[in-house]
């Protein structure tokens, strides 16, 4: 969505960082983003509903932010230094999916939401939407970024964590509970971002499936795949 369109501005903004990194291999950033992101998830999952927990939420938001920045720099650095590889792209997507699922589940199991099943369902829909993008790239050769993108979801999660932490520090009262099957989940920025992520995952899956249906069929018409030779029927 909107944030995915800011890649060129992102790369231009971090031009001084690229100059500082010099000939650093981009995989260094890719691998560094993983443990930092996982640590951010752990901080969220174990954050109690007190001022110490608020500090952990803010720390988790910071760590997720750092991990996201590193993840956003490895690709441009690879292109800048002529180090673009298939393995690098594969590794980047793999770690993205791993961190996406981890952050969602960690938010869900935290005392601020307290429902792992809910988190697993949201993670499933989120990863399903992401799968459609990578599968389109594998089949058609072009990445599909339509729908509720990773950048949108990550920024919303960071904002939700910061707000949740600040609410504790400023002693903001509870907003009550959701109705229906979610009546055990407290309304908070963290629970709201999970619901948006789940709905966004469903929307992303559908919109990318529809676009793939049109785009890939067009490719099949213009450049059909070679077909295996049919066995000659016996005379």
C-alpha positions as CSV (number, residue, x, y, z in Angstrom):
1,X,0.0,0.0,0.0
2,X,1.1,3.6,0.7
3,X,4.3,2.8,2.5
4,X,5.5,0.4,-0.1
5,X,5.6,3.3,-2.6
6,X,8.2,5.2,-0.5
7,X,11.1,2.9,-1.3
8,X,12.9,5.4,-3.5
9,X,12.6,8.1,-0.9
10,X,13.7,5.7,1.8
11,X,16.9,4.8,-0.2
12,X,17.6,8.5,-0.8
13,X,17.1,9.3,2.9
14,X,19.6,6.6,4.0
15,X,22.2,7.5,1.3
16,X,24.7,8.7,4.0
17,X,24.3,5.3,5.8
18,X,25.1,3.5,2.5
19,X,28.3,5.6,2.1
20,X,29.3,4.7,5.7
21,X,28.7,1.0,5.1
22,X,30.9,1.0,2.1
23,X,31.5,-2.5,0.8
24,X,29.8,-4.3,3.7
25,X,28.0,-7.4,2.5
26,X,24.2,-7.0,2.6
27,X,23.8,-10.4,4.3
28,X,25.4,-8.8,7.5
29,X,22.3,-6.5,7.8
30,X,19.9,-9.4,6.9
31,X,21.3,-11.6,9.7
32,X,21.6,-8.8,12.2
33,X,17.9,-7.9,11.7
34,X,16.8,-11.4,12.8
35,X,18.0,-11.6,16.4
36,X,17.2,-7.9,17.0
37,X,13.6,-8.5,15.8
38,X,13.3,-11.7,17.8
39,X,14.5,-9.9,21.0
40,X,11.9,-7.2,20.4
41,X,9.2,-9.9,20.2
42,X,10.4,-11.5,23.5
43,X,10.3,-8.1,25.2
44,X,6.6,-7.7,24.2
45,X,5.5,-11.2,25.1
46,X,6.8,-10.9,28.7
47,X,5.8,-7.3,29.3
48,X,3.7,-7.1,32.5
49,X,0.9,-4.6,32.8
50,X,2.9,-2.1,34.9
51,X,5.5,0.6,34.4
52,X,8.2,-2.0,33.8
53,X,6.0,-3.6,31.2
54,X,5.5,-0.2,29.6
55,X,9.3,0.1,29.4
56,X,9.5,-3.3,27.8
57,X,6.8,-2.4,25.2
58,X,8.7,0.7,24.3
59,X,12.0,-1.3,24.1
60,X,10.2,-3.9,21.9
61,X,9.0,-1.1,19.6
62,X,12.5,0.3,19.3
63,X,14.0,-3.2,18.6
64,X,11.4,-3.9,15.9
65,X,12.1,-0.5,14.4
66,X,15.8,-1.2,14.3
67,X,15.2,-4.6,12.8
68,X,12.9,-3.1,10.2
69,X,15.4,-0.5,9.2
70,X,18.1,-3.1,8.8
71,X,15.8,-5.2,6.7
72,X,15.0,-2.2,4.5
73,X,18.7,-1.4,3.9
74,X,20.0,-4.8,2.8
75,X,18.3,-4.8,-0.6
76,X,19.4,-1.2,-1.6
77,X,22.9,-2.0,-0.3
78,X,23.1,-5.1,-2.4
79,X,22.0,-3.2,-5.5
80,X,24.4,-0.4,-4.8
81,X,27.4,-2.7,-4.3
82,X,26.5,-5.1,-7.1
83,X,25.9,-7.9,-4.7
84,X,22.4,-8.9,-5.7
85,X,21.9,-12.7,-5.4
86,X,19.0,-15.1,-5.4
87,X,20.1,-16.5,-2.0
88,X,20.1,-13.0,-0.5
89,X,16.5,-12.4,-1.8
90,X,15.4,-15.8,-0.5
91,X,17.0,-15.2,2.9
92,X,15.4,-11.8,3.2
93,X,11.9,-13.1,2.5
94,X,12.4,-16.1,4.8
95,X,13.4,-13.8,7.8
96,X,10.6,-11.4,7.0
97,X,8.0,-14.2,7.3
98,X,9.6,-15.5,10.5
99,X,9.6,-12.1,12.1
100,X,6.1,-11.3,10.9
101,X,4.7,-14.4,12.6
102,X,6.8,-13.9,15.7
103,X,5.7,-10.3,16.3
104,X,2.0,-11.1,15.9
105,X,2.1,-14.1,18.2
106,X,4.2,-12.2,20.8
107,X,1.7,-9.4,20.8
108,X,-1.2,-11.9,21.1
109,X,0.3,-13.9,24.1
110,X,1.3,-10.7,26.0
111,X,-1.0,-9.8,29.0
112,X,-2.3,-7.0,26.9
113,X,-4.2,-9.4,24.7
114,X,-3.7,-12.9,26.2
115,X,-5.0,-15.2,23.5
116,X,-2.4,-17.3,21.6
117,X,-5.1,-18.9,19.4
118,X,-6.2,-15.5,18.2
119,X,-2.5,-14.7,17.4
120,X,-2.0,-17.9,15.5
121,X,-5.1,-17.2,13.4
122,X,-3.9,-13.6,12.6
123,X,-0.4,-14.9,11.8
124,X,-1.9,-17.5,9.4
125,X,-3.9,-14.9,7.5
126,X,-0.9,-12.5,7.5
127,X,1.5,-15.1,6.2
128,X,-1.1,-16.3,3.6
129,X,-1.2,-12.8,2.2
130,X,2.6,-12.6,2.1
131,X,2.7,-16.0,0.4
132,X,0.6,-14.7,-2.5
133,X,3.2,-12.0,-3.2
134,X,6.2,-14.3,-3.1
135,X,4.4,-17.0,-5.1
136,X,3.5,-14.5,-7.8
137,X,7.2,-13.6,-8.0
138,X,8.1,-17.2,-8.3
139,X,5.6,-17.9,-11.1
140,X,5.4,-14.6,-13.0
141,X,8.8,-13.1,-12.1
142,X,7.3,-9.9,-10.6
143,X,6.6,-9.2,-7.0
144,X,3.0,-8.3,-6.1
145,X,2.8,-5.6,-3.4
146,X,-0.9,-4.9,-3.6
147,X,-3.0,-5.1,-0.4
148,X,-2.0,-4.5,3.2
149,X,1.8,-4.6,3.0
150,X,4.5,-5.6,5.5
151,X,5.6,-2.0,5.9
152,X,2.1,-0.8,6.8
153,X,1.6,-3.6,9.3
154,X,5.0,-3.1,11.0
155,X,4.5,0.7,11.3
156,X,1.1,0.2,12.8
157,X,2.4,-2.4,15.3
158,X,5.2,-0.1,16.4
159,X,2.7,2.8,16.9
160,X,0.4,0.4,18.8
161,X,3.2,-0.7,21.1
162,X,4.3,2.9,21.8
163,X,0.7,4.0,22.6
164,X,0.2,1.0,24.9
165,X,3.3,1.8,26.8
166,X,2.4,5.5,27.1
167,X,-1.1,4.6,28.3
168,X,0.4,2.8,31.2
169,X,2.7,5.7,32.1
170,X,-0.1,8.2,31.9
171,X,-2.6,5.9,33.7
172,X,-5.1,5.8,30.9
173,X,-8.2,3.9,31.8
174,X,-9.3,0.6,30.2
175,X,-11.3,0.9,27.0
176,X,-13.4,-2.2,27.8
177,X,-13.7,-5.5,25.9
178,X,-14.6,-6.5,22.4
179,X,-18.1,-7.9,21.9
180,X,-19.0,-11.5,20.8
181,X,-16.4,-14.2,20.5
182,X,-13.7,-11.6,21.4
183,X,-15.3,-10.6,24.7
184,X,-12.3,-11.9,26.6
185,X,-9.9,-9.5,24.8
186,X,-9.4,-6.0,26.1
187,X,-9.7,-3.2,23.6
188,X,-6.2,-1.7,23.3
189,X,-3.9,-0.5,20.5
190,X,-2.2,-3.9,20.5
191,X,-5.5,-5.9,20.1
192,X,-6.7,-3.5,17.5
193,X,-3.6,-3.8,15.4
194,X,-4.0,-7.6,15.5
195,X,-7.6,-7.4,14.2
196,X,-6.5,-5.0,11.5
197,X,-3.6,-7.3,10.6
198,X,-5.9,-10.3,10.3
199,X,-8.4,-8.5,8.2
200,X,-5.6,-7.0,6.1
201,X,-4.2,-10.5,5.5
202,X,-7.5,-11.7,4.2
203,X,-7.9,-8.7,2.0
204,X,-4.3,-9.0,0.7
205,X,-4.8,-12.7,-0.1
206,X,-7.9,-11.9,-2.1
207,X,-6.6,-8.9,-4.0
208,X,-3.4,-10.6,-4.9
209,X,-5.1,-13.8,-6.0
210,X,-7.4,-11.8,-8.2
211,X,-4.5,-9.9,-9.7
212,X,-2.5,-13.1,-10.2
213,X,-5.5,-14.7,-11.9
214,X,-5.5,-11.9,-14.5
215,X,-1.7,-11.4,-14.8
216,X,-0.5,-15.0,-14.9
217,X,-3.3,-16.1,-17.3
218,X,-2.2,-13.2,-19.6
219,X,1.4,-14.5,-19.5
220,X,0.2,-18.1,-20.3
221,X,-1.6,-16.7,-23.3
222,X,1.4,-14.8,-24.6
223,X,4.1,-17.2,-23.6
224,X,2.7,-20.7,-22.9
225,X,4.8,-23.2,-21.1
226,X,6.2,-26.1,-23.1
227,X,4.0,-29.1,-22.9
228,X,5.1,-32.7,-22.5
229,X,4.8,-34.8,-25.6
230,X,1.6,-36.8,-25.7
231,X,2.1,-40.6,-26.0
232,X,0.9,-41.8,-29.3
233,X,-2.1,-43.9,-29.0
234,X,-1.8,-47.6,-30.0
235,X,-3.0,-48.3,-33.5
